[in-house]
Amino acid sequence: MDPIFALAAPHDFDPTLLTHVRTGVEYWIHESEALAEGAGVTVGAARTVRPATGPALRCRGWRQEGLLRMLENTVAIGERPADLVIYGGAAQAARNWDCYDTIVATLRDLGDDETLLMQSGKPVARFRTTPDSPRVLTSSTQLVPRWATWDVFHDLQARGLMMYGQYTAGAWQYIGRQGILQSTYETLAECARQHFGGTLRHRIVLTAGLGAMGSAQPLAVEFLGGVSLICEVDEAKVRKSLDAGYLRTATADIGEAVRLVNAAATSGDALSVALHANAADALPRLHETGLRPDVVTDQTAAHDALDGYIPAGYTVGEATALRIRDPDRYQREALASIRTHLAAMLAYQDTGSVVFEYGNAIREQAARAGHDGAFGFSGFVPLYIRPNLCVARGACRWLALSGDPADIETIDRAMLERFAGDASVTDWIGIAMARVPHQGLPARTSWLDYRQRLEFATMVNGLVAAGALAAPVAMSRDHLDAGSVAQPTRETENMLDGSDAVADWPVLNALVNTAAGGDLVALHQGGGSGMGGSVSAGLTIIIDGTDRTQARLDRVLRTDPGLGVIRHADAGYPASLAAVAENGLAAPMLPGPGHPA
Ligand SMILES: NC(=O)c1ccc[n+]([C@@H]2O[C@H](COP(=O)([O-])OP(=O)(O)OC[C@H]3O[C@@H](n4cnc5c(N)ncnc54)[C@H](O)[C@@H]3O)[C@@H](O)[C@H]2O)c1
């Protein structure tokens, strides 16, 4: 038996426990990741950040205060707060602590007609703009296209000139694994509909990675009644998932893991098992044991061969030491392991498993490592998600700036009433109310389409105005959205018109949302695909109950999802062409009204 983990007995969700977790908000405050084994290097000084809560303002208005609380929240629940590293390998919220402190001081002083400019995590300028302009504009990890390589980036990063912003880290929109939980659920639910009659009961999902995003996988599989086996090389991440109630049990013994998942799949019980092992070692060995999972995917941070993926044969500490001592060798070994890992995924596909990439660029990295057949399976967006994006149905999120979970519950109940006719919304809100613990500032997600986003925001603005909530609400969305990202191995993989690599759309998205008056508008490069892999745009609006904000909501919640519908209509998707006409969107070159807005 595994010497490390006491095998926690599989248990059903205990509502009392969840109530406890939901009211006692969960924060991950770490000591510094401390000493890299053998390297004798301290990776940053411990520092504790928590978001302010309650009705008191530290800034000159709620828009600045709301963005400040989002920044604080992002850091508080990030994976390595001491280094301002939030998720997805080495994605940061600010370039360094000096920058962080200056951002905080500037937001506290920023006027209602000023805009703060962020250049890759460094506050570089503030300008007088207008009351309806964004309060923060941020650009992260932008490199001139021919120079957008990891080598150039690492050199700039080492000289303090740049940081990796990913999606929601550099845009201060991170809400922990809650942010991806519904997306993982929606992806797997569609996979289940297409292959297994709509359920994962009696099915095994094999994957890897229990990091910031990957740790949503076991719970999402469980929501669909299935059994998951997740390889994770870092014992601390396994423990964290167990403690958070997202994971049922763990072992370091392959035989034990196989026995557990096979038994649960046979009996039809939902179960999640973490296997404390390196995926590049474990996947081939699991295949040799005869394990034949129904679904195989991966959520290690394979997109980043230096800071994201741990090569086979190293403990986490040894890997940290090697990364510092010999980064070139580290990357060579990581890429070789990624190649082995991907080859095992292909072997599972050959023996009947449904295999897909879940947005971590593992195919592209294996191809870099010389695997000729790396693109032998598809990404999750063309397989399962694109019909949603065609009608701008995407992952919206909102945070109670009060810090009071009761605000989220009030909005939940209002949503159940307002969207009673749409089971895709109400079913999820029901699951989330019962089973999704808060992490950091109380938050919620829901996939909402073009019309529903404005309807939702208007409803919340009314609730704030009526005093039904303790404080304003921040509304944001994933960068993985209809018109806000170009990522040819992910969101824009295999577009109908072949426009996968066209990045004008996210740039236009950021520009038009700035014109329309979002509170924070972000334009990032790299994202979940790594250097040179994507361009994406983020948006946050602070819903403060005022008429002036309602006017901005009326604009920005048309421009943002509207461009997503138009982007897909322009590519020729029939559902998007219909949505352009139905919603009176003006797209002069497309059939439909085409009137000037
Ligand atoms: N599908 C999506 O929509 C989506 C969304 C967000 C992120 N992502 C991508 O998913 C990946 C994971 O994101 P994250 O935020 O969880 O990253 P993270 O860095 O927080 O976690 C990665 C985890 O993988 C583990 N790991 C690394 N190498 C391993 C190996 N060889 N074997 C086993 N475990 C290993 C690490 O210990 C860590 O726990 C990233 O590539 C990210 O870009 C995809």
The ligand as an SDF file (V2000), in Angstrom:
LIG
                    3D

 44 48  0  0  0  0  0  0  0  0999 V2000
   -9.2780   23.5400  -21.5290 N   0  0  0  0  0  0  0  0  0  0  0  0
   -9.2380   24.7620  -21.1140 C   0  0  0  0  0  0  0  0  0  0  0  0
  -10.1540   25.4910  -21.3360 O   0  0  0  0  0  0  0  0  0  0  0  0
   -8.0780   25.2070  -20.3100 C   0  0  0  0  0  0  0  0  0  0  0  0
   -8.2910   26.2400  -19.4250 C   0  0  0  0  0  0  0  0  0  0  0  0
   -7.2550   26.6460  -18.6120 C   0  0  0  0  0  0  0  0  0  0  0  0
   -6.0260   26.0660  -18.7300 C   0  0  0  0  0  0  0  0  0  0  0  0
   -5.8020   25.0920  -19.6580 N   0  0  0  0  0  0  0  0  0  0  0  0
   -4.4830   24.4760  -19.8060 C   0  0  0  0  0  0  0  0  0  0  0  0
   -4.4680   23.3320  -18.9570 O   0  0  0  0  0  0  0  0  0  0  0  0
   -3.1660   23.1370  -18.4590 C   0  0  0  0  0  0  0  0  0  0  0  0
   -3.2080   23.0210  -16.9500 C   0  0  0  0  0  0  0  0  0  0  0  0
   -3.5430   24.2700  -16.3700 O   0  0  0  0  0  0  0  0  0  0  0  0
   -3.3810   24.4820  -14.7900 P   0  0  0  0  0  0  0  0  0  0  0  0
   -3.8020   25.8860  -14.5280 O   0  0  0  0  0  0  0  0  0  0  0  0
   -4.0560   23.3890  -14.0550 O   0  0  0  0  0  0  0  0  0  0  0  0
   -1.7930   24.3580  -14.6510 O   0  0  0  0  0  0  0  0  0  0  0  0
   -0.9430   24.2260  -13.3010 P   0  0  0  0  0  0  0  0  0  0  0  0
    0.4410   24.6130  -13.6520 O   0  0  0  0  0  0  0  0  0  0  0  0
   -1.6140   24.8790  -12.1680 O   0  0  0  0  0  0  0  0  0  0  0  0
   -0.9960   22.6600  -13.0220 O   0  0  0  0  0  0  0  0  0  0  0  0
   -0.3570   21.6940  -13.8240 C   0  0  0  0  0  0  0  0  0  0  0  0
   -0.2920   20.4060  -12.9990 C   0  0  0  0  0  0  0  0  0  0  0  0
    0.2860   19.3730  -13.7720 O   0  0  0  0  0  0  0  0  0  0  0  0
    1.2020   18.6480  -12.9340 C   0  0  0  0  0  0  0  0  0  0  0  0
    2.1810   18.0250  -13.7970 N   0  0  0  0  0  0  0  0  0  0  0  0
    3.1480   18.6360  -14.5420 C   0  0  0  0  0  0  0  0  0  0  0  0
    3.8510   17.7220  -15.2160 N   0  0  0  0  0  0  0  0  0  0  0  0
    3.3120   16.5250  -14.9110 C   0  0  0  0  0  0  0  0  0  0  0  0
    3.5970   15.2130  -15.3180 C   0  0  0  0  0  0  0  0  0  0  0  0
    4.5640   14.9370  -16.1870 N   0  0  0  0  0  0  0  0  0  0  0  0
    2.8570   14.1900  -14.8100 N   0  0  0  0  0  0  0  0  0  0  0  0
    1.8520   14.4380  -13.9190 C   0  0  0  0  0  0  0  0  0  0  0  0
    1.5490   15.6830  -13.4880 N   0  0  0  0  0  0  0  0  0  0  0  0
    2.2710   16.7010  -13.9960 C   0  0  0  0  0  0  0  0  0  0  0  0
    1.7940   19.7170  -12.0340 C   0  0  0  0  0  0  0  0  0  0  0  0
    2.3580   19.1590  -10.8770 O   0  0  0  0  0  0  0  0  0  0  0  0
    0.5760   20.5840  -11.7500 C   0  0  0  0  0  0  0  0  0  0  0  0
   -0.1450   20.1480  -10.6240 O   0  0  0  0  0  0  0  0  0  0  0  0
   -2.3360   24.3060  -18.9740 C   0  0  0  0  0  0  0  0  0  0  0  0
   -1.6350   23.9370  -20.1310 O   0  0  0  0  0  0  0  0  0  0  0  0
   -3.3690   25.3350  -19.2850 C   0  0  0  0  0  0  0  0  0  0  0  0
   -2.9350   26.2530  -20.2630 O   0  0  0  0  0  0  0  0  0  0  0  0
   -6.8180   24.6320  -20.4310 C   0  0  0  0  0  0  0  0  0  0  0  0
  1  2  1  0
  2  3  2  0
  2  4  1  0
  4  5  1  0
  4 44  2  0
  5  6  2  0
  6  7  1  0
  7  8  2  0
  8  9  1  0
  8 44  1  0
  9 10  1  0
  9 42  1  0
 10 11  1  0
 11 12  1  0
 11 40  1  0
 12 13  1  0
 13 14  1  0
 14 15  2  0
 14 16  1  0
 14 17  1  0
 17 18  1  0
 18 19  2  0
 18 20  1  0
 18 21  1  0
 21 22  1  0
 22 23  1  0
 23 24  1  0
 23 38  1  0
 24 25  1  0
 25 26  1  0
 25 36  1  0
 26 27  1  0
 26 35  1  0
 27 28  2  0
 28 29  1  0
 29 30  1  0
 29 35  2  0
 30 31  1  0
 30 32  2  0
 32 33  1  0
 33 34  2  0
 34 35  1  0
 36 37  1  0
 36 38  1  0
 38 39  1  0
 40 41  1  0
 40 42  1  0
 42 43  1  0
M  CHG  2   8   1  16  -1
M  END
$$$$
